[in-house]
Amino acid sequence: MRDPSGQIRPLQCYEPSQAVRTLSVHLAPDGNMDAQFEYMLVTAQSWAIRLKVGKLPRHLTWKAWMSTITKTLEYPLPVTTLTRAQCQKLSSVLIRAALPQVGVVNTFPRALAHAPRKFFGLKIPDFYIQQGVAHVDRLVKLSKSTKHPTARLLRHSAEAMRIQMGCNGPLFQVPWQCYNLLDHSWLKSTWEFVHNFGLRIDDDDIPDLQPWRECDVLLIPTFLRLGYVGQELRWLNMCRLYLKVSWLSEICSGDGIRIIRRFFEHSAIPVTSDVRYPIQGDPPKGAWIIWKRALQRLCNNNLVLHQPLGHWVRSPAWLYDPVSERLFHQAETTREYQQVRTRRSRNSWATFSNPVDAGEIPKSALPATVIPGQNPMMTGFSELLQTDGMHRADTFLSFLSGINAEARWVVQNVEIVGDWESWASASEHRLQGVSDGISTSRELLAG
């Protein structure tokens, strides 16, 4: 690329794991601290060798220890994510070299070496604690800032952390079993420090993931309650990230009654979500076996949920209007699709194409179960019905009568007599439909 003077300069290509020194800190895109730790270790060892050769008086040795090498190693700690073992290694190199030079036996207890003077300690800095305190200090100071670039970076990292774990609530109070679901990061290192020392940090400005329906549940906390931990939980999270879902409703039919078989059998295309998920490759076969086993505990053999989902609290991304037979997708803009006229069975998927910008979505539109793609596919009408009481019984009947001719046999003998509107308004009444030996129920509530 061109430099400020207009000259063409080559750019060096690095691997994500390769660190480059910036402002005395070696940083790698994948967050590993290998190069930075090696640099700090060599710096500490070099100082220790010079100390042994220099033969300074005791008071100057102590001053050099606290004011030179200690400050050099403390400088990058606010941005590093060194482990406790790495920090102890750095301290050990300095302590072994400096303690004899200041007149203290080399076997002096390390706990007392880092203890305050009032407890008869030497007050030697503990780099792991120094690093953790620096993290918490910056996290608290920048938490309310909206303009500082580091504050914005931390907020983005916190939102990504929530999406990767798939859990709501204060980030540092999520069940500790979710720690290993995260990629290496600054916030993950901070969480480990807070957890190890029993600290509590509340965050009230990182938005939670919002449910789509009443009785909706997040998948990862649900799997935790079912007893999945360790490698099995990591595999389940990999499957969830691959499919780009967080809530149970996102893998369920539009009526909220059953899990879509394509999600259950790992034949579903990753969904198009309004959440920006991290890139996750296709998990191994063993992960999908655990995924299927976990979902099976939420439903029966027909994939009908033990606890059906309730009313919609957010407008779903896909809606189908049975009157005009159009499919609508709500994202940054609303698009509508026309149905492709093909001969198909009752159990096949309808295909839609020719997307155009849509105006107002018809009030008769219902939530739809859709597999996105170049030409979106929508399942049969049985999975479109919702039980949220927002549609009158006549809308239900007009919906049935609006289905294609091939499936119209379903309603050709349907007849409602008497005061059916008042009958439908009673919440205790239900309409039972039976077809091919499979029974499904739909509540008919007045709008």
Residue pairs with C-beta under 8 A, 6 or more apart in sequence:
1 8
1 9
1 11
2 8
2 9
3 9
14 20
16 28
16 29
16 30
17 28
17 29
17 30
17 32
18 28
18 35
19 26
19 27
19 28
19 32
19 34
19 35
19 36
20 26
20 27
20 28
21 39
24 75
24 76
25 36
25 76
25 79
25 80
26 35
26 36
26 39
27 36
27 79
28 34
28 35
30 184
31 81
31 183
31 184
31 185
31 186
32 184
33 80
33 81
33 82
33 86
36 76
36 80
36 82
37 82
37 86
40 73
40 76
40 90
41 89
41 90
41 93
43 69
43 72
43 73
44 69
44 73
44 90
44 93
44 94
45 93
47 68
47 69
47 94
47 97
48 93
48 94
48 96
48 97
48 98
49 97
51 61
51 64
51 65
51 97
51 98
51 101
52 97
52 101
56 64
56 101
58 101
58 102
58 103
61 98
61 101
61 102
62 98
62 102
65 94
65 98
65 102
69 94
70 94
70 125
73 90
73 127
74 125
74 127
74 130
77 127
77 130
77 131
77 134
78 131
78 134
78 135
78 138
79 186
80 131
81 131
81 184
81 185
81 186
81 188
81 189
82 90
82 127
82 128
82 131
83 128
84 128
84 196
87 126
87 127
87 128
87 131
88 128
90 127
91 110
91 114
91 124
91 125
91 126
91 127
95 106
95 110
95 113
95 124
96 106
99 105
99 106
99 108
99 113
100 106
104 122
108 122
112 119
112 120
112 121
112 122
113 121
113 122
113 124
114 121
114 122
114 123
114 124
114 125
114 126
114 129
115 121
115 122
115 123
116 123
117 123
128 193
131 193
132 190
132 193
132 194
132 197
135 186
135 189
135 190
135 193
136 190
136 193
136 194
136 199
136 201
138 150
139 154
139 190
139 201
140 201
142 148
142 150
142 151
142 154
143 151
143 154
143 203
143 205
144 205
145 151
146 152
154 186
154 187
155 206
157 185
157 186
157 187
158 171
158 187
158 203
158 206
159 206
159 207
160 278
161 171
161 182
161 185
161 187
161 188
162 168
162 171
162 206
162 208
162 209
163 209
163 246
163 275
163 276
163 277
163 278
164 181
164 182
164 183
164 237
164 241
164 278
165 174
165 178
165 181
165 182
165 220
165 237
166 181
166 209
166 218
166 219
166 220
166 221
166 237
166 240
166 246
167 174
167 175
167 178
167 218
167 220
167 221
168 208
168 209
168 218
168 221
169 208
170 201
170 202
170 203
170 204
171 187
171 191
171 203
171 206
172 190
172 191
172 194
172 195
172 200
172 201
172 203
173 200
173 202
175 221
175 224
176 195
177 224
177 229
177 230
177 233
178 220
178 224
178 233
179 188
179 191
179 192
179 195
180 230
180 233
180 234
181 220
181 233
181 234
181 237
182 188
183 278
193 199
194 200
194 201
209 218
209 246
209 247
209 275
210 314
211 247
211 249
211 313
211 314
212 247
212 249
212 250
212 312
212 313
212 314
212 316
213 249
213 256
213 309
213 310
213 311
213 312
213 313
213 314
214 309
214 310
214 311
214 313
215 307
215 308
215 309
215 310
216 247
216 248
216 249
216 309
216 310
216 313
217 247
217 248
218 246
218 247
218 248
219 236
219 240
219 245
219 246
219 247
219 248
220 233
220 236
220 237
220 240
220 246
222 248
222 298
223 233
223 236
223 294
224 233
226 294
226 297
228 236
228 290
228 294
232 290
235 283
235 284
235 286
235 287
235 290
235 291
236 287
236 290
236 291
236 294
238 280
238 283
238 287
239 266
239 283
239 287
239 288
239 290
239 291
240 246
241 277
241 278
241 280
242 270
242 280
242 281
242 282
242 283
243 251
243 263
243 268
243 270
243 271
244 270
244 271
244 272
244 273
244 275
244 277
245 251
245 263
245 271
245 273
246 275
248 298
248 305
248 309
249 256
249 309
250 271
250 273
251 259
251 260
251 263
251 264
251 268
251 295
252 258
252 259
252 260
252 305
252 309
253 259
253 260
253 369
253 379
253 383
254 316
254 318
254 366
254 367
254 368
254 369
254 383
254 384
254 385
254 386
255 367
255 382
255 383
255 384
255 385
255 386
255 387
255 442
256 305
256 308
256 309
256 310
256 386
256 387
257 304
257 305
257 308
257 309
257 387
257 440
258 299
258 302
258 303
258 304
258 305
258 383
259 295
259 298
259 299
259 303
259 305
260 268
260 303
260 369
260 379
260 383
261 267
261 303
262 268
262 371
263 295
264 292
264 295
264 296
264 303
265 292
266 288
266 291
266 292
268 371
269 371
269 372
269 373
271 372
272 317
272 331
272 372
274 317
274 331
283 291
298 305
298 306
299 305
299 306
300 306
302 438
308 387
310 387
310 388
311 386
311 387
311 388
311 389
311 390
312 367
312 386
312 388
312 390
315 330
316 330
316 367
316 368
317 329
317 330
317 331
317 370
318 327
318 328
318 329
318 330
318 367
318 368
318 369
318 370
318 376
318 378
319 327
319 328
319 330
319 361
319 365
319 366
319 367
319 368
320 326
320 327
320 328
320 365
320 366
320 367
320 368
320 378
320 384
321 327
321 328
321 361
321 362
321 364
321 365
321 366
322 364
322 366
322 381
322 384
322 398
322 399
322 402
322 403
323 362
323 364
323 398
323 399
323 402
324 362
325 338
325 339
325 402
325 404
326 336
326 337
326 338
326 339
327 336
327 337
327 339
327 352
327 368
327 370
327 376
327 378
328 334
328 335
328 336
328 337
328 358
328 361
328 365
329 335
329 336
329 337
329 355
329 370
329 376
330 361
333 357
334 357
334 358
334 361
335 355
335 356
335 357
335 358
336 355
336 356
336 357
336 358
337 352
337 353
337 354
337 355
337 376
338 352
338 353
338 354
339 350
339 351
339 352
340 350
340 351
340 352
340 353
340 375
342 351
343 406
344 350
344 406
345 406
346 380
346 406
346 407
347 380
348 380
349 371
349 377
349 378
349 379
349 380
350 377
350 378
350 379
350 380
351 375
351 376
351 377
351 378
352 375
352 376
352 377
352 378
353 375
364 391
364 395
364 398
364 399
366 384
366 385
366 386
366 391
366 399
367 384
367 386
368 378
368 379
368 383
368 384
369 378
369 379
369 383
369 384
370 376
370 377
370 378
370 379
371 377
371 378
378 384
380 407
381 399
381 400
381 403
381 407
382 440
385 396
385 399
385 442
387 442
387 443
389 443
389 445
389 446
389 447
390 447
391 399
391 447
392 421
392 424
392 446
392 447
393 416
393 420
393 421
393 424
393 444
393 446
394 421
395 447
396 442
396 444
397 411
397 414
397 416
400 410
400 411
400 414
401 408
401 411
403 410
403 411
410 435
421 446
423 429
424 444
424 445
424 446
425 445
425 446
427 443
427 445
429 444
430 441
430 442
430 443
430 444
431 441
431 442
431 443
431 444
432 439
432 441
433 439
433 440
433 441
433 442
